[in-house]
Amino acid sequence: MTGLRIGVDIGGTFTDLCVLDASGVVAVGKVLTTHDEPARAVEQVLVETLRSAGLSTADVEQLVHGTTLVTNALIERKGARTALLATAGFSDVLEMRREHRYELYDLLIELPVPLVPRHLRFDVPERILADGTVHTRLDEDYVARLGRELAERGIEAVAICFLHAFTDPSHERRAAEILHEVAPGLSVALSSEVVPEIREFERMSTTVANVYVRDLTERYLRDLERRLHAVGIGPSPHIMLSNGGIATVDTAARYPIRILESGPAGGALAASAFGAVAGEADLLAFDMGGTTAKLCMISGGAPLVTHEFEVDRKYRLLPGSGLPVKVPVTDMIEIGVGGGSLARIDALGLLTVGPDSAGSEPGPVCYGRGGTEPTVTDADLVLGYLDPGYFLGGEMALDAEAAAEAIRVRIADPLGVSVAQAAYGIHVSVNEDMANAARVHAVERGKNPAELPLYTFGGAGPVHGAGVARALGAPRVVAPPAAGVMSAIGFLTAPLAFDFVRSARANVRDLSWDQVDALFAEMEDEGAKLLVESGVDSSGITHSRIAEMRYAGQGYEIRVPVVATSGTWPDALIDAFTTAYRALYQRTGPQVDVEVLNWRVVSAGPVPEVALRLNTSASGEARKGSRSAYFPTVGGFVDTAVFDRYRLVPGDIVEGPAIVEERESTVVVPPGASCSVRTDSSLVVTV
């Protein structure tokens, strides 16, 4: 592409935009998210940024967008009024879950409320056995009567999840046909299309979630498309998927559950891209925005991907406490600490931060928009890490006195400490929370966080990066250019891609290569067709084959790349599984057979060529001046040098304590650390 490429990310507090051309990053923008009408913030930041940079919408060749809309709709229960059709006797699976207590000794354990209440879950007379045999034929008259009644009662969406539909989807498809005939206004989702995999509860939960947010997502995406065309952007937007690929608006609208984690996926992609430029294939990507902080493991130059994810966890770090969604997502850990996270004294008299956030409305106290509770941003401002006159490049003035007063009243006085000590306690608490979560995340994936560089981004990430790295024992922190909008940059590094899966449980040695190859070929043909329809040249399409495998008798499986051929089958696949198992668990498994549960294919177009560097012609003295900033290791508030990131050039070195500012984020270099500038303008803080 020779024109402009734009990435737009809607977060909980800010909507970020980044503009690239062939030379690199040419413009960035950030405005407060408009939760009542999210597309309005996208339109605003787009028009303002292009105008201020002297760029034309007519030159835009691609726009890629990521959003938290789906996640928020599920958490806030703002989706369609939905019914569930399940095999007779199985409609309560949605509420029974796996009958697992995620906290064994908590007598007041709380589980997420199902998206479909019990009176809208229906037992449909039908049953297909695990081998595909029809045990009970579908009662078509029952489905027709039910469909008419649902439409009359104002039901907007229906999820159909029949037993073993991943083996034979014929009953689900016929039920959908009947519903379309008798109630054409209903939005219908089939589990055999949304997630054709084994495990009844996860499949049902995912299908319900998909249709629950489908209408809301489609209306939003069509509104976004309309607004973009109205301001002069010709191409329809592409939408970021949770697994690191991008899709068309039509695909995203049909399967909105696949864009659940689209924003965080962009940040992980950008971190891996910048790491590849620097020759660092293994790293930790740390994204801290206004509402949450995310950490992702980059291994072998790519973010890890998982197919197990939970929304609306009642306990933020406990698996099993949320709504399971079985779609491919970038494997990351997320905790409720961001710039807008609220600080308070808990019932035990201890300082705690998050997970609730002030968001953009009203926002932190220092925003002057009505907030009264102190936040992480308020603390960072009081500590001198942020410039009240240069927030968002000076477009948004911050009230440091109001922030200090809120911290004094709510935190400092109750604890009997100074305002600076209370603010630093908030700052350090966030660092330790993120470091603890990162340590668990890395170790569970067989990595030592003390050996990995920490790539930090997001509006608040560079402020806290050095503190998190020091708590982890990580060797260095890297803040890429335009770190404050890096998720938006990551969107532009993603190819068009689709993920396909087939459940076919079998002992590996019982399968012939012809059977396996035919199964993969079927999914690859489907992927190639979708990509060509989306405008990808067939010669640039690639397919990755994956098997989800386990030792016979185990309850869960691991993902293994399939590189076997007819001449090496099945030994090559078993050897690959053994190697992957040993890397994860540092030991070999039991001497039993190996079986495959699911077969996957990722079909992708070519990876875009992106110039990952800061395109700036700024010159002159890089040091802007100095201000007082709080570093207790050197006695508290000290005079700290402040630098303009846009005037630093490759090879420059800044000794701490120092602060390096850019429009969207600020890098804090603590005492004893140094900061150097790479050729791509990335800042490397050696702690």
DOSE-734577 format. One line per field, with one value per residue (C-alpha): x, y, z; residue number from 0. Coordinates in nm, 3 decimals. Example, Ala and Ser with C-alpha at 12.3 -4.5 7.8 and 13.67 -1.06 7.14 Angstrom:
BEGIN
c1 <- 1.230|1.367;
c2 <- -0.450|-0.106;
c3 <- 0.780|0.714;
num <- 0|1;
END
This chain:
BEGIN
c1 <- 0.000|0.122|-0.148|-0.243|-0.325|-0.515|-0.564|-0.836|-0.878|-1.172|-1.069|-1.255|-1.121|-0.967|-1.015|-0.674|-0.576|-0.252|-0.177|0.101|0.238|0.532|0.779|0.635|0.410|0.300|0.022|-0.141|-0.456|-0.640|-0.981|-1.209|-1.430|-1.798|-1.967|-2.319|-2.221|-1.875|-1.853|-1.876|-1.536|-1.389|-1.521|-1.396|-1.041|-1.016|-1.124|-0.921|-0.600|-0.602|-0.682|-0.405|-0.152|-0.257|-0.366|-0.663|-0.926|-0.910|-0.560|-0.676|-0.638|-0.714|-0.869|-0.854|-1.064|-1.073|-1.329|-1.432|-1.801|-1.868|-1.694|-1.878|-2.215|-2.166|-2.049|-2.323|-2.592|-2.692|-2.754|-3.069|-3.349|-3.235|-3.384|-3.202|-3.309|-3.129|-3.167|-3.441|-3.293|-2.994|-3.132|-3.003|-2.641|-2.602|-2.664|-2.529|-2.198|-1.946|-2.062|-1.718|-1.654|-1.370|-1.323|-1.384|-1.421|-1.612|-1.967|-2.086|-1.941|-2.081|-2.127|-2.212|-2.584|-2.659|-2.736|-3.058|-3.295|-3.445|-3.792|-3.640|-3.446|-3.641|-3.603|-3.645|-3.737|-3.437|-3.110|-2.805|-2.551|-2.176|-2.112|-2.365|-2.648|-2.995|-3.150|-3.455|-3.571|-3.620|-3.978|-4.029|-4.382|-4.258|-3.989|-4.241|-4.488|-4.211|-4.071|-4.408|-4.460|-4.109|-4.166|-4.504|-4.347|-4.081|-3.779|-3.508|-3.247|-3.226|-2.926|-2.955|-2.722|-2.806|-2.614|-2.326|-2.406|-2.032|-2.056|-2.381|-2.527|-2.835|-3.085|-2.953|-2.968|-3.322|-3.438|-3.288|-3.468|-3.799|-3.742|-3.660|-3.983|-4.217|-4.033|-3.801|-3.725|-3.540|-3.159|-3.047|-2.705|-2.605|-2.342|-2.226|-2.130|-2.010|-1.797|-1.818|-1.622|-1.667|-1.759|-2.126|-2.121|-1.851|-2.013|-2.352|-2.214|-2.024|-2.320|-2.551|-2.298|-2.252|-2.621|-2.677|-2.449|-2.495|-2.761|-2.585|-2.253|-2.401|-2.576|-2.253|-2.041|-2.291|-2.299|-1.919|-1.912|-2.163|-1.969|-1.640|-1.790|-1.951|-1.613|-1.462|-1.302|-1.379|-1.271|-1.491|-1.314|-1.154|-1.219|-0.952|-1.016|-0.922|-0.673|-0.459|-0.615|-0.852|-1.187|-1.448|-1.739|-1.979|-1.781|-1.737|-2.110|-2.202|-1.955|-1.913|-1.781|-1.459|-1.385|-1.419|-1.052|-0.968|-0.803|-0.553|-0.469|-0.347|-0.104|0.043|0.089|0.268|0.499|0.593|0.655|0.883|1.054|1.122|1.288|1.514|1.590|1.395|1.161|1.071|0.938|0.659|0.411|0.270|-0.030|-0.171|-0.452|-0.709|-0.922|-0.717|-0.366|-0.285|0.022|0.092|0.372|0.539|0.715|0.901|0.807|0.428|0.172|0.050|-0.311|-0.558|-0.909|-1.026|-1.138|-1.376|-1.577|-1.715|-1.512|-1.644|-1.293|-1.045|-0.769|-0.978|-1.065|-1.422|-1.566|-1.671|-1.869|-1.660|-1.612|-1.451|-1.300|-0.937|-0.802|-0.457|-0.339|-0.303|-0.377|-0.584|-0.629|-0.832|-0.553|-0.529|-0.485|-0.848|-0.851|-0.986|-0.773|-0.931|-0.875|-1.041|-1.218|-0.884|-0.735|-0.512|-0.454|-0.611|-0.639|-0.906|-1.060|-1.333|-1.240|-1.346|-1.322|-1.373|-1.697|-1.632|-1.267|-0.990|-1.025|-0.758|-0.969|-1.211|-1.515|-1.679|-1.464|-1.417|-1.231|-0.849|-0.709|-0.373|-0.351|-0.409|-0.124|0.115|0.033|0.097|0.430|0.543|0.556|0.292|0.296|-0.045|0.009|0.118|-0.139|-0.251|0.003|-0.150|-0.503|-0.631|-0.519|-0.498|-0.579|-0.289|-0.425|-0.760|-0.581|-0.362|-0.660|-0.853|-0.554|-0.509|-0.872|-0.929|-0.586|-0.317|-0.504|-0.669|-0.327|-0.142|0.111|0.199|0.020|0.339|0.377|0.012|0.047|0.363|0.185|-0.083|0.185|0.382|0.070|-0.020|0.334|0.335|-0.011|0.092|0.429|0.265|0.014|0.290|0.508|0.230|0.138|0.497|0.579|0.260|0.386|0.730|0.909|1.121|1.009|1.347|1.504|1.262|1.251|0.931|0.772|0.541|0.271|-0.072|-0.127|-0.010|0.222|0.548|0.493|0.485|0.706|1.032|0.860|0.698|1.027|1.215|0.956|0.985|1.363|1.332|1.652|1.508|1.197|1.123|0.878|0.822|0.737|0.376|0.351|0.037|-0.157|0.033|-0.271|-0.382|-0.040|-0.067|-0.392|-0.198|0.047|-0.227|-0.323|-0.675|-0.720|-0.983|-0.973|-1.148|-1.191|-1.328|-1.376|-1.279|-1.147|-0.923|-0.605|-0.333|-0.218|-0.572|-0.585|-0.440|-0.267|-0.532|-0.806|-0.618|-0.514|-0.872|-1.000|-0.742|-0.805|-1.176|-1.103|-0.832|-1.073|-1.326|-1.060|-0.929|-1.282|-1.349|-1.016|-1.062|-1.411|-1.249|-1.011|-0.698|-0.509|-0.513|-0.137|-0.073|-0.284|-0.113|-0.256|-0.133|-0.234|-0.278|-0.381|-0.508|-0.362|-0.336|-0.234|-0.525|-0.708|-0.619|-0.895|-0.740|-0.518|-0.232|-0.189|0.070|0.171|0.116|0.416|0.374|0.342|0.234|0.590|0.633|0.282|0.210|0.552|0.630|0.308|0.364|0.723|0.598|0.344|0.609|0.836|0.555|0.447|0.801|0.843|0.527|0.568|0.944|0.885|0.760|0.414|0.291|0.359|0.013|-0.140|-0.167|-0.501|-0.626|-0.941|-0.963|-0.808|-0.757|-0.656|-0.563|-0.595|-0.428|-0.344|0.000|0.135|0.132|0.464|0.473|0.750|0.774|0.948|0.862|0.853|0.952|1.159|1.186|1.528|1.691|1.755|1.586|1.579|1.265|1.362|1.305|1.044|1.018|0.938|0.915|1.176|1.204|1.531|1.705|1.521|1.177|1.111|1.415|1.477|1.427|1.529|1.241|1.303|1.100|1.078|1.032|1.374|1.569|1.765|1.903|2.212|2.108|2.139|1.945|2.051|1.791|1.617|1.453|1.119|1.069|0.741|0.543|0.188|0.016|0.241|0.532|0.838|0.972|1.344|1.408|1.735|2.008|1.853|1.950|1.751|1.890|1.728|1.715|1.722|1.341|1.310|1.218|1.330|1.517|1.531|1.794|1.695;
c2 <- 0.000|0.351|0.554|0.597|0.308|0.379|0.175|0.272|0.115|0.186|0.134|0.176|0.530|0.651|0.589|0.571|0.627|0.579|0.676|0.508|0.562|0.401|0.593|0.497|0.655|0.998|1.090|0.969|1.075|1.007|1.124|1.020|0.723|0.806|0.506|0.605|0.615|0.456|0.532|0.904|0.899|0.712|0.979|1.258|1.130|1.048|1.391|1.584|1.384|1.395|1.766|1.855|1.648|1.796|1.458|1.378|1.107|1.048|0.900|0.636|0.287|0.079|0.127|-0.152|-0.123|-0.296|-0.249|-0.357|-0.334|-0.709|-0.754|-0.460|-0.578|-0.919|-0.776|-0.514|-0.753|-0.514|-0.769|-0.901|-1.083|-1.438|-1.788|-2.123|-2.440|-2.747|-3.123|-3.245|-3.287|-3.060|-2.705|-2.651|-2.724|-2.348|-2.299|-2.626|-2.551|-2.820|-2.839|-2.713|-2.478|-2.247|-2.155|-2.472|-2.324|-2.004|-2.058|-1.743|-1.836|-1.626|-1.747|-1.540|-1.524|-1.707|-1.481|-1.680|-1.711|-2.050|-1.968|-1.901|-2.228|-2.498|-2.877|-2.978|-3.341|-3.468|-3.652|-3.748|-3.983|-3.923|-4.137|-3.941|-4.194|-4.039|-4.165|-3.934|-3.749|-3.372|-3.276|-3.015|-2.926|-2.844|-2.612|-2.436|-2.378|-2.257|-2.023|-1.853|-1.811|-1.668|-1.408|-1.315|-1.273|-1.029|-1.262|-1.117|-1.393|-1.772|-1.994|-2.356|-2.601|-2.968|-3.259|-3.377|-3.119|-3.095|-3.451|-3.410|-3.057|-3.165|-3.121|-2.773|-2.665|-2.794|-2.620|-2.293|-2.333|-2.377|-2.071|-1.860|-1.976|-1.910|-1.615|-1.450|-1.163|-1.383|-1.377|-1.742|-1.889|-2.255|-2.411|-2.621|-2.296|-2.081|-2.341|-2.695|-2.854|-3.112|-3.001|-2.920|-2.640|-2.432|-2.478|-2.373|-2.073|-1.948|-1.986|-1.800|-1.518|-1.485|-1.438|-1.228|-0.949|-1.001|-0.736|-0.479|-0.543|-0.529|-0.199|-0.053|-0.175|-0.045|0.291|0.300|0.212|0.489|0.751|0.662|0.687|1.020|1.178|1.063|0.724|0.491|0.140|-0.043|-0.100|-0.427|-0.554|-0.695|-1.050|-1.179|-1.429|-1.168|-1.174|-0.931|-0.985|-0.798|-0.617|-0.887|-1.168|-0.975|-0.894|-1.261|-1.392|-1.100|-1.332|-1.352|-0.983|-1.017|-0.930|-0.740|-0.441|-0.632|-0.857|-0.550|-0.456|-0.807|-0.805|-0.470|-0.587|-0.900|-0.689|-0.444|-0.736|-0.900|-0.581|-0.583|-0.957|-1.043|-1.332|-1.404|-1.121|-1.003|-0.750|-0.522|-0.305|-0.067|0.162|0.359|0.067|-0.254|-0.390|-0.686|-0.902|-1.140|-1.386|-1.352|-1.679|-1.751|-1.411|-1.448|-1.408|-1.730|-1.817|-2.001|-2.131|-2.103|-1.761|-1.625|-1.304|-1.130|-1.321|-1.273|-1.332|-1.180|-1.443|-1.756|-1.974|-2.098|-1.778|-1.629|-1.701|-1.937|-1.845|-2.106|-1.906|-1.840|-1.544|-1.405|-1.574|-1.300|-1.225|-0.919|-0.751|-0.449|-0.198|0.094|0.467|0.511|0.234|0.355|0.348|0.299|0.172|-0.168|-0.313|-0.432|-0.085|-0.173|0.018|-0.152|-0.048|-0.158|-0.350|-0.084|0.214|0.574|0.519|0.829|0.930|1.089|0.984|1.051|1.346|1.540|1.534|1.780|1.593|1.519|1.234|1.227|0.900|0.900|0.690|0.567|0.864|1.102|0.935|0.949|1.318|1.398|1.211|1.438|1.162|1.338|1.699|1.862|2.097|1.838|1.561|1.458|1.706|1.990|1.943|1.830|2.017|1.817|1.949|1.837|2.016|1.836|1.501|1.567|1.668|1.352|1.135|1.323|1.280|0.923|0.761|0.965|1.087|0.748|0.579|0.853|0.915|1.205|1.264|1.171|0.847|0.758|0.833|0.625|0.343|0.347|0.349|0.060|-0.141|-0.140|-0.243|-0.534|-0.654|-0.663|-0.824|-1.100|-1.174|-1.165|-1.404|-1.663|-1.617|-1.669|-1.964|-2.147|-2.128|-2.258|-1.920|-1.729|-1.363|-1.255|-1.352|-1.165|-0.799|-0.617|-0.427|-0.169|0.039|0.191|0.535|0.429|0.138|0.335|0.520|0.190|-0.023|0.018|-0.052|-0.370|-0.483|-0.423|-0.623|-0.906|-0.893|-0.834|-0.701|-0.409|-0.222|-0.126|0.153|0.148|0.468|0.586|0.349|0.525|0.403|0.083|-0.142|0.070|0.018|-0.357|-0.368|-0.268|-0.559|-0.825|-1.026|-1.124|-1.459|-1.717|-2.004|-2.339|-2.642|-2.996|-3.227|-3.585|-3.767|-4.063|-4.246|-4.103|-4.449|-4.546|-4.275|-4.290|-3.993|-3.982|-3.932|-3.652|-3.480|-3.486|-3.328|-3.049|-2.999|-2.945|-2.663|-2.513|-2.497|-2.317|-2.072|-2.001|-1.933|-1.678|-1.503|-1.476|-1.333|-1.076|-0.962|-1.169|-1.307|-1.686|-1.702|-1.525|-1.755|-1.979|-2.246|-2.357|-2.702|-2.769|-3.070|-3.052|-3.360|-3.531|-3.857|-4.102|-4.052|-3.685|-3.425|-3.145|-3.112|-2.898|-2.746|-2.904|-2.783|-3.054|-3.088|-3.458|-3.592|-3.924|-4.049|-3.952|-4.020|-4.073|-4.072|-3.709|-3.585|-3.794|-3.665|-3.306|-3.365|-3.509|-3.209|-2.960|-3.148|-3.149|-2.776|-2.700|-2.937|-3.005|-3.380|-3.653|-3.795|-4.144|-4.441|-4.452|-4.386|-4.034|-3.910|-3.609|-3.426|-3.137|-3.048|-2.682|-2.476|-2.108|-1.966|-1.629|-1.378|-1.215|-1.021|-0.646|-0.472|-0.192|0.060|0.037|0.362|0.713|0.948|1.285|1.572|1.745|1.883|2.088|2.038|1.722|1.834|2.035|2.132|1.970|1.925|1.773|1.399|1.148|0.871|0.744|0.560|0.897|1.082|1.168|1.460|1.542|1.771|1.543|1.609|1.604|1.515|1.550|1.206|1.354|1.522|1.221|1.050|0.696|0.655|0.910|0.798|0.945|0.868|0.835|0.982|1.125|1.155|1.124|1.268|1.221|1.322|0.995|0.849|0.916|0.700|0.715|0.634|0.571|0.645|0.396|0.314|0.444|0.495|0.453|0.516|0.242|0.303|0.268|0.532|0.272|0.371|0.097|0.143|-0.079|-0.134;
c3 <- 0.000|-0.082|0.094|0.458|0.692|1.012|1.329|1.579|1.923|2.157|2.519|2.846|2.895|2.567|2.197|2.027|1.665|1.474|1.112|0.912|0.566|0.388|0.606|0.946|1.210|1.083|1.328|1.648|1.830|2.155|2.278|2.562|2.476|2.423|2.584|2.485|2.117|2.063|1.690|1.768|1.939|1.641|1.404|1.631|1.676|1.306|1.183|1.442|1.393|1.014|1.014|1.261|1.063|0.729|0.593|0.368|0.418|0.042|0.088|0.339|0.190|0.499|0.842|1.103|1.416|1.752|2.026|2.376|2.279|2.297|2.632|2.785|2.653|2.814|3.145|3.158|3.023|2.744|2.469|2.302|2.480|2.406|2.422|2.416|2.235|2.370|2.345|2.579|2.927|2.866|2.879|3.233|3.137|3.092|3.466|3.604|3.431|3.530|3.890|3.988|4.279|4.178|4.548|4.745|5.094|5.011|5.141|4.962|4.623|4.338|3.982|3.675|3.604|3.273|2.978|2.922|3.221|3.297|3.165|2.821|2.802|2.614|2.584|2.220|2.150|1.948|2.007|1.807|1.963|1.982|1.673|1.465|1.494|1.520|1.843|1.844|1.535|1.558|1.647|1.376|1.483|1.833|1.693|1.467|1.751|1.978|1.715|1.663|2.037|2.091|1.822|1.972|2.317|2.195|2.193|1.968|1.945|1.969|2.036|1.921|2.091|2.043|2.185|1.961|1.691|1.622|1.487|1.292|1.258|1.060|1.346|1.431|1.068|1.022|1.342|1.214|0.881|1.060|1.280|0.975|0.812|1.105|1.268|1.014|1.252|1.499|1.503|1.519|1.603|1.573|1.794|1.497|1.320|1.610|1.789|1.642|1.926|2.198|2.554|2.591|2.846|2.678|2.336|2.471|2.661|2.357|2.120|2.357|2.404|2.027|1.944|2.259|2.129|1.753|1.692|1.910|1.732|1.384|1.455|1.589|1.297|1.040|1.220|1.216|0.846|0.771|0.968|0.800|0.453|0.549|0.635|0.306|0.377|0.087|0.197|0.446|0.778|0.877|1.228|1.458|1.580|1.924|1.781|1.605|1.257|1.094|0.923|0.722|0.883|0.759|0.925|1.251|1.259|1.212|1.472|1.716|1.986|1.782|1.842|2.219|2.291|1.975|2.145|2.361|2.064|1.874|2.150|2.161|1.783|1.794|2.073|1.876|1.564|1.744|1.915|1.578|1.453|1.760|1.731|2.049|1.972|2.336|2.551|2.780|2.643|2.914|2.821|3.083|2.980|3.171|3.292|3.294|3.257|3.033|3.001|2.713|2.647|2.307|2.220|1.899|1.760|1.797|2.076|2.230|2.145|2.364|2.303|2.663|2.784|3.046|3.055|3.365|3.621|3.972|4.105|3.864|3.881|3.943|3.641|3.659|3.802|3.465|3.151|2.934|2.570|2.347|2.063|1.969|2.166|2.232|2.552|2.812|3.172|3.256|3.593|3.694|3.744|3.502|3.514|3.619|3.883|4.217|4.533|4.874|5.227|5.270|5.575|5.717|5.696|5.401|5.080|4.777|4.411|4.160|3.999|3.960|3.748|3.704|3.326|3.113|3.287|3.530|3.512|3.767|4.003|3.813|3.495|3.655|3.523|3.857|3.989|4.368|4.432|4.391|4.107|3.981|3.740|4.032|4.221|3.924|3.880|4.247|4.230|3.946|3.685|3.472|3.357|3.430|3.137|2.880|2.919|2.567|2.435|2.636|2.503|2.842|3.155|3.479|3.827|4.051|4.360|4.339|4.297|4.601|4.813|4.719|4.809|5.139|5.245|5.123|5.171|5.345|5.654|5.732|5.707|5.894|5.616|5.386|5.057|4.867|5.061|4.998|4.626|4.605|4.785|4.514|4.243|4.394|4.470|4.102|4.006|4.248|4.145|3.780|3.855|4.060|3.786|3.521|3.718|3.741|3.375|3.257|3.481|3.382|3.022|3.104|3.095|3.347|3.355|3.491|3.159|2.931|2.824|2.913|2.621|2.774|2.614|2.669|2.817|3.166|3.080|3.027|3.357|3.547|3.320|3.511|3.844|3.712|3.556|3.881|4.076|3.823|3.799|3.424|3.262|3.065|2.962|2.602|2.518|2.139|1.951|1.993|2.291|2.412|2.106|2.037|2.012|1.717|1.557|1.611|1.416|1.107|1.138|1.125|0.815|0.716|0.889|0.984|1.233|1.175|1.398|1.377|1.674|1.589|1.893|1.808|1.901|1.676|1.564|1.465|1.199|0.850|0.691|0.419|0.682|0.855|0.533|0.403|0.725|0.705|0.331|0.395|0.643|0.420|0.126|0.344|0.463|0.114|-0.011|0.265|0.213|-0.163|-0.107|0.125|-0.149|-0.077|-0.376|-0.361|-0.418|-0.087|0.132|0.388|0.618|0.960|1.079|1.450|1.657|2.015|2.183|2.520|2.677|2.693|3.022|3.065|3.089|2.883|2.579|2.444|2.099|1.870|1.520|1.258|1.028|0.958|0.604|0.459|0.494|0.861|0.993|1.281|1.451|1.363|1.528|1.843|1.869|1.830|2.106|2.338|2.279|2.346|2.659|2.797|2.729|2.927|3.221|3.227|3.221|2.992|3.027|3.119|2.894|2.743|2.403|2.262|2.132|1.936|2.037|1.789|1.455|1.367|1.066|1.063|0.712|0.661|0.392|0.364|0.664|0.584|0.543|0.800|0.873|1.252|1.333|1.444|1.149|1.297|1.170|1.508|1.594|1.867|2.237|2.366|2.728|2.801|3.153|3.491|3.761|4.105|4.102|4.388|4.418|4.778|4.709|4.676|4.950|4.810|4.576|4.365|4.070|3.767|3.408|3.155|2.789|2.469|2.310|1.964|1.986|2.107|1.829|1.798|2.014|2.278|2.641|2.933|3.290|3.564|3.741|3.431|3.258|2.882|2.753|2.435|2.356|2.457|2.727|2.960|3.030|3.386|3.422|3.795|3.977|3.891|3.554|3.211|2.891|2.540|2.201|1.935|1.561|1.543|1.820|2.084|2.434|2.623|3.000|3.162|3.524;
num <- 0|1|2|3|4|5|6|7|8|9|10|11|12|13|14|15|16|17|18|19|20|21|22|23|24|25|26|27|28|29|30|31|32|33|34|35|36|37|38|39|40|41|42|43|44|45|46|47|48|49|50|51|52|53|54|55|56|57|58|59|60|61|62|63|64|65|66|67|68|69|70|71|72|73|74|75|76|77|78|79|80|81|82|83|84|85|86|87|88|89|90|91|92|93|94|95|96|97|98|99|100|101|102|103|104|105|106|107|108|109|110|111|112|113|114|115|116|117|118|119|120|121|122|123|124|125|126|127|128|129|130|131|132|133|134|135|136|137|138|139|140|141|142|143|144|145|146|147|148|149|150|151|152|153|154|155|156|157|158|159|160|161|162|163|164|165|166|167|168|169|170|171|172|173|174|175|176|177|178|179|180|181|182|183|184|185|186|187|188|189|190|191|192|193|194|195|196|197|198|199|200|201|202|203|204|205|206|207|208|209|210|211|212|213|214|215|216|217|218|219|220|221|222|223|224|225|226|227|228|229|230|231|232|233|234|235|236|237|238|239|240|241|242|243|244|245|246|247|248|249|250|251|252|253|254|255|256|257|258|259|260|261|262|263|264|265|266|267|268|269|270|271|272|273|274|275|276|277|278|279|280|281|282|283|284|285|286|287|288|289|290|291|292|293|294|295|296|297|298|299|300|301|302|303|304|305|306|307|308|309|310|311|312|313|314|315|316|317|318|319|320|321|322|323|324|325|326|327|328|329|330|331|332|333|334|335|336|337|338|339|340|341|342|343|344|345|346|347|348|349|350|351|352|353|354|355|356|357|358|359|360|361|362|363|364|365|366|367|368|369|370|371|372|373|374|375|376|377|378|379|380|381|382|383|384|385|386|387|388|389|390|391|392|393|394|395|396|397|398|399|400|401|402|403|404|405|406|407|408|409|410|411|412|413|414|415|416|417|418|419|420|421|422|423|424|425|426|427|428|429|430|431|432|433|434|435|436|437|438|439|440|441|442|443|444|445|446|447|448|449|450|451|452|453|454|455|456|457|458|459|460|461|462|463|464|465|466|467|468|469|470|471|472|473|474|475|476|477|478|479|480|481|482|483|484|485|486|487|488|489|490|491|492|493|494|495|496|497|498|499|500|501|502|503|504|505|506|507|508|509|510|511|512|513|514|515|516|517|518|519|520|521|522|523|524|525|526|527|528|529|530|531|532|533|534|535|536|537|538|539|540|541|542|543|544|545|546|547|548|549|550|551|552|553|554|555|556|557|558|559|560|561|562|563|564|565|566|567|568|569|570|571|572|573|574|575|576|577|578|579|580|581|582|583|584|585|586|587|588|589|590|591|592|593|594|595|596|597|598|599|600|601|602|603|604|605|606|607|608|609|610|611|612|613|614|615|616|617|618|619|620|621|622|623|624|625|626|627|628|629|630|631|632|633|634|635|636|637|638|639|640|641|642|643|644|645|646|647|648|649|650|651|652|653|654|655|656|657|658|659|660|661|662|663|664|665|666|667|668|669|670|671|672|673|674|675|676|677|678|679|680|681|682|683|684|685|686;
END
